[in-house]
Amino acid sequence: MDGLRQDRRPQTRLDRFGEHEVDLAVQDLLEERLDVHVGVEGLGLKLDQQVDVAGGGPFPGRRMLSIMAFADTLRAVNSMKAEGVVEEYAIAGAMAIVFWAEPVPTFDLDVLVVLPVPEGGLVSLDRIYRWAESRGYPAQDEHILVAGLPTQFVPWPDPLAREAIAAAAEIDYQGVVVRVVRPEYLIALYLQPQAKTPRRRERASMLLELPSLNRGLVDEILNRHGLSF
């Protein structure tokens, strides 16, 4: 990342998958990444711009995600699970990459969720929108502004996503334990036919270079779900 001193660059991310905390070097790196890289691009924000974080209202015109705001969003997502709004969740997409590799610009947070299945068998996001409304989180199109961050909740669309949620790593971020899709599953999700764009294939290739990646698990996941580069 531009501006990050060489002596601050961690040599490893997590020593092994399944650990429940991030080492201090990675914690510092995450904080600097989020300060600089995670901008609301889709709302007109330039990544090098310093802007106010506080404030409400539907989708502010210019916002930059702060460390505190991100932690607040994660707490809110955890509360959804605690209150039974969702059965399980995992952070996915570009924001999940921040926990494992070099950051990529993004304007929202993607959250894969497992929703309770009603008697009729029809899964609906209505319960999430009702929860958001009760908390004062405004909705716009497919996003909900949760603690200042545009967040998209995606019901598990297929067995791979369900598997990725179940296998998610638990990471302590600013005192908030957050469930994050592991890089092996991020690679597979990026290689699904409906998601396989040049940009996502590039992200999958980037994750494939991680020193701590379980390459055998990647191959197993791809073979099991009929995916390839």
Order of alpha helices (4+ residues) and beta strands (2+ residues): alpha-alpha-beta-alpha-beta-alpha-beta-beta-beta-alpha-beta-beta-alpha-alpha-alpha
